[in-house]
Amino acid sequence: RSTMPSNGSNTTSYTTWCWAFQILPYIEQDNLYKQCASGVFPQVGIKTYLCPARGRNPFCTSGSNSPGYNGPFTDYKINWDSFPNDVTSRRSMSAITAANGTSNTIFVGEGFLDTNMYGNTSGSNWEEIIYSGGYGGTGRGSTTIEKDGPTGQGDKWGAPFSGGCPFVFCDGSVRFLPYSFSGTTAFNCALYYNNTTPFTLN
């Protein structure tokens, strides 16, 4: 495809759901994608979307935003400042390259999870499932990176690791950013599309 996925929109149509649902055919989950397209929504987990250090429940059994659509959680969230909550606002790779560069633009990172929610089975409260779009369960808009702890859910990035949080950049590289990181240009679409000072990793 010529454009990057977005975080989707809040509807019950699979055609508008989040980035993690949109790319299922590209991560050997084409059968799951086709089942949902036919109106069957399996309660399953997807190993690719789960942080191995958390040991969390892989899918919800209740409380999803669309009743009857209980399904996979994802520990990884799209950077919705650059890839918005709107299926019609997909960014092209050429636009990213021309703006701040694919190696300096965050696509997806691990989202903070309150340690009290490792056993969570409800698809709500910043942990919505991939059978949805436009929610914090599949996206983040913050520049805060915080180690997992009992400090409450919210719009922030984080991981259980002591050394930092993993992020996928638009060039396909995966890099750990420290919890002290404050490079807003990597997160903020408005900044890099306005050609502000280029962001660099130290």
N, C-alpha and C positions, 0 to 999 in steps of 0.2 A: 504494500500500500504506500501511497505517496505522503500520507499524513500520519501523525502520531495519535494514539488513542487519547480520549479525554476522560474526565470522571463521570460523564453521562448526566442524565437528568432523572428526576424523581417521578417515574411513571411505572406502570405495571407491564410495559412492553419491553421484551428482551432486546429490541432494536435500539433502545435508549440507555441500556445499562452501562455500568462502569467499565473502565479500562481493563480490569481483571477478567471480566466476562468477555469483553470484546476480543481479547487475545487468546481465548481458550483453544481455538483451532491451531494456533501456532505453538502451543506447549503440549501437544499430544493429548488434548482433551476435546477433540472434535465431536466425539460421541455425546459428551455432556452438553455441549453447545446445541447439537441437533435435538437432543431430548427436550431442552428448554424451548427451542423454537417450535416444537410440536405440542407444547403445553404440559410437559411432564417436568417437574422440578425436584430432582433427587436430593435427599438429605445426605450429602456426602462431603468429605473433606478433600482438599487438593494439596498434596504434600509439598508441591512447589511453592505454595503460598504460606507455608507455616514455618516459623522460626524454630529450628530444632532445639534451641536452648530453653524454650518456654514450656514445652510439653502441655500445651493448652488443648481445650476441646476443639476439634477441627471444623465443626459446623454447629449451627444453632438448631434448637428444637422448639423454640417458641419466641414470640416477641418481635418477629421481623416486621418491617414497616408495611409490607404487603402480606396480609394474612394468607397462609397456605404456601408461602414462598420461603420456607425455611431451607437454608443451604449453607454453602461454604463461607467460613471466615477467611480473611486474608490479613496477615501480619504486616503486609507491605502496602503502602499508600502512595497514590500519585500526588505529585506536587501541583495542587490545583491553582496556585498563583500563575503557573505557566501553562497548565493544561486544564482549562476551566470545567466547571460543572455545567456543561452544555454540549450536547452531541454535535451541534453545528459549528462549534468553535475549535476545530482541530488545527494544530500547528503543523506546518510543513517542515521537513528537515532542512530545506533550503533557507527558510526564514530563520530557523534557529542558528544555522551555520553563519548566516550573514549578520546576525545580531551579536550574540555573545559567544557563539561557538558551542558545538555539541559537547566538548570536553569540559565546559564550564557551566553547563545547565543541568540541574537535577531533574530527572524524570520520575523516579520512584525511590522511596526510602522506607525504612522500618518505622512503624508508628508506635509511639509510647503506649504501653499497656500497664495499667495499675496491677500490681502483683496479686491483689485480692480478686482480680477478674480472670486469672489464669484458668479457673474452672467455670467460667461464664458459659451459659448455654442460650442466652437471650440475644437476639439480633437487634440490639439498640444501643444507645448511649455511647456514640463514637466507635462502636464495633458492629455496624451494620454489615450484612452479608453482600456477596458479589451479585446476588439476584436483585440489584437495585442500582441506583445512580444518584449522583449529586450529594452523597452523604459523607460524613467524616469517617465512617467505617472503611472507606476505600480511598480516602484522600485527606490531605492536610494542607493548611494554608499558613502555618506558623513558621517562624524562624527559630523557635525554641527546641533544643535537643536535650533530653533529660533521661537519665538511666531509670529503667523500670523501678517502681517503688510504690508504696501504699499512699500515694499523694493525689489520687483522683484522676479520672479520665479528662480528656479535653483535646484541644487542637494543638498537639505538639508531637514531635518526633521522639523516638527513643528505642532502647533495646536493653536486654538483660546483661550485655557485655560490659566489662569494666573499662575497656579501651575506647569505646565510642559506638557510633551507630552506623550501619552500612547503608550506602546510597548507590543507586544506579544512575549514572550520568547518560546523557543522550548519545554519547559515542559508544555505549555498551560497557564501559568500564565500571567496576564496582570498587568504591573506596569508603573507608571508615572515616567519619568526621568526628572529632572530639566533642564532648558535651559542652565545651567552652566556645565552640565555633560560632561566629557571628557574621559570616559573609552573606548578607541579604541578597546580593545580586544573583547568586546561584538559585535562589528560590523565587525571586520576584520578576514575573513576566514584564511588568510595566517598566521596571528599571532597565532590563536588558534590551527591550524594544525601543527605549528612549536613548539608546547608545550612551549610557553613562560609563563611568570608569570601569574598564574590564575587571572582572573578578578573577583572582588567581588563587590556587591552593598553595599553602605554605608547605 
